[in-house]
Amino acid sequence: MFPPLKRRLINQYARDAFVRRQLSLIPAGSLILDAGSGTQPYRPDCGHLSYRAQDFGGYTTDDKKMLGCEGAGGKEGFRYGKLDYVGDIWAIDEKDATFDAILCSEVLEHIPYPIDALKEVARLLKPGGTLILTAPSNCLRHMDPYFFYSGFSDRWFERFLPELGFDIGILEPVGDYYSWMAVELNRTSDSHSFLAKMILAPAFFYYAFKRKTKRSVDTLCTGYHVVARKRAG
């Protein structure tokens, strides 16, 4: 995929910008937990914060692989960053109301108990603390065998975050049906012959440059970006 189109279509670029922006708004010196931190891509953006990382640390490489994808671990295997807490995200060995902020990015689809994970996040956050959360709403299998859900809708966040004591400040979709179609057409062409590329190219460019609309977002988006605050009391 051409680099300008890749930046336009792949939601990782929008996600990185969102997370880094939100991290920059957290007051200096705050204690932050990166829950499900994996390779810790946002650790460099937490230089003004006191950073702690958690993960179960057990993934190596995909057992079942997507078309056109080696898997998150690649041939070398997945490389975790330095972990302060090793274990399940829904049972972190730390006392209540420890953290000023918690980051949980692209994690919920990989754990069997996402609601329990949010309960644990609520327990660990101080009143008034910030949760920065990203999750897919529509994704293909990845990081198998630790792949339990293909995504979460805006209605899921609207239902469970307030129930667990959070006020939602930001709940924004990323991507839409047209960009999803373009990405999957590109995946198909990359996984097949030159002839397939030629056949699929017109449809790819049609969707790649199709203007996003409210209906195209409501039909299918690729993920959600969330900022929520734990209610006092």
N, C-alpha and C positions, 0 to 999 in steps of 0.2 A: 504494500500500500504506500502511496506517495506520502512523504512526511507531513505536508500541510493537511492532507485529508486524514491522516492518522490522528493528528492533534484535534481535528474537528470531530472525528467519529468515536475515538476510544475514550471511554469515560474516566480512565485513570488520570488523564491530564487535568480534567475538571476536579476530580476528587483530591488530587495532590494540592491544587491551588486552594480549594476550600479548607482542607485540614490545616495547611500552613497558615492561612489567614486567621483561622480560629485560634490556633496555638499562639500566634503573635499577640492576641488580645488578652491572654491570661496574664495576670500581674506577675512581675518578676519575683522569683523566689518561691512561687507556689509549688506545692508537692503534687506531681501528676503521676498517674499510673497508666501505662500503655498496656491495656488488657488484651491478650491475644496478640502479642507484639510481633511474633514471627521474626523476620529479618530486621525489624526496627527501622524502616525507611524514614520515619519522622523524628528519630532521636536527634539528628543534627539541628532540627528546628526547635528543640527544647533546651537550647543552651542557656536561656534565661530562667529556666525552671529547674527544680529538683526532680530528676527523672527516675522512675522505677519501671521495670518491665516484668510482665508475667506471660507465661505460655506453658502449655503442657509439654512441649519440646519433643514430640514423638513422630512427627511427619518426616518422611525422607524423600520419596518420589511417588508419583501417581501409579496406583495399581491399574486403573482404567484410564486411558488417555483419550483426550478429545482429538478429532481430526485436525491436522495441521498444527499440533501442539505437542512439544516434548514433555510438558508437565512442569509444575512450579519448581520441582526439585532439579529438573534437567538431568543430564547424565552424571553430574557430580554429586547430586543429592542436595537437599534443602539445608541452608546454613542459617541457624538462629543467631541472633545477637546475644549478648550477655544477659542472663535472666536473674532477676532478684527473687522471683517467686516461680517455682516450678510445680505445676499441678493443674487441676481443673479450674476453669474460669468461674464456675458456679460454687467453688469452695476454696477461696483464697485465704491463706493463713495470715490474717491481719485483723486488727481490732476495728470496731465500728468507727465511722466518721473520721477516717485517717487522711483522706486525700482531698485536696482543693479542686482537683479536676481529674477526669478519667477520659482517656481516648480509647475507643473501641472501633477499629476500622476494618471492614470486610472480614468479620469474625463469626457473626451469628449463624451463617449458613453452614459453618463447619463444626457446630457443637449440637449435641442431641437435645439439650435443654436450654433454648434461648431465653425463655421467660425466667428461668432460675438464674441465668447469667445476669439479666437485668436486675433481678432482686438483689443479687450480690453487689452489683455496681451501686445500687441505691444504698445498701448497707454501708459500703466503704466510703461513700462521698459524705463530706461535711454538709450540713444544711447550707443552702445557697451555692453549693458546689456545681461545677459545670461538667456536663457530659457531652463529648463530641463523638458522634456516632455516624458511621456510614455502613450501608448494607445493600446488597443487590436486591432488585425486585424481580429480575429475570436473568438467570445465568445458566450456563451449561456446566456439566460436571467438571470439577477441578479439585485438586488436592485430595483425590480419592485414596484411601477409603474414608477420609474424614470430610464427607460431603453429605449433608443430611437434608438440606432445604435448597430449593432453586431460587428462593427469594421471599421478600416480605413487602407487603403493600403499605401505602400510606395509612390505610385504615388500621393496620396492625399496630403501627406506632401510636396512632391517635387513641386506640383502645387501651394499650397496656402501659405506655409511659405515664399517663395521668393516674392510672390505678396504682402504680408503684411509687407515687409521690413526686412526679416530675411535672414541671410546667414547660411545654414545648415553645421554644423561641423561634427556631428555624426548622422547617420540614420542606425541603425542596427536592424536586425530581431532577435526575440527570439523564440525558438521552431521551430518545423517543422511538416510535415504531420505525420511522424511515431510516434513522441511523442504525438501528438494530438490523434491519434488512440489508443495508449496505455492508455491514461488518460480516454478516453470515454469508452473503454472496461472495465476499472476498475470501472468507475461510474455505468455501466450497471450491472456488477457482484455484486457490493455492494448493488444495489437496488433490487436484486432478490434472488432466492433461492440458497442453497448450490450447487444444481445440476447445476445451471447456472454458478456458479463460476468455477466448474470443467470443464464445456464445453468451457468456454471462456479463461481459464488460458493459454492454448498453444498459442492462438492468442495474448493475452496480452504480454507474454514474447517475442514472435517473434517481435512485434513492439517496445517493451520497449528497446530491445538491438540492434535494427536495426540502422546501422550507418547513421548519418545525411549526406545528399548530397545537392549540390546546387539545384538540381531539387526538392528534397523533401521540401526544404525551399521555393523555388519559387512556388511550388504547394499550400502550405498552411503553414503559420507560425502563431503563436498565438499572436504576438504583435510586437511593434516597440519601440525602445529606441532612443530618439532624444535629441541632444544638438544643439541649434541655437543661434546666436547672432544678436541683433538688429543692423542694419546698422546705422552708424553715418549719420546725415543729413537727 
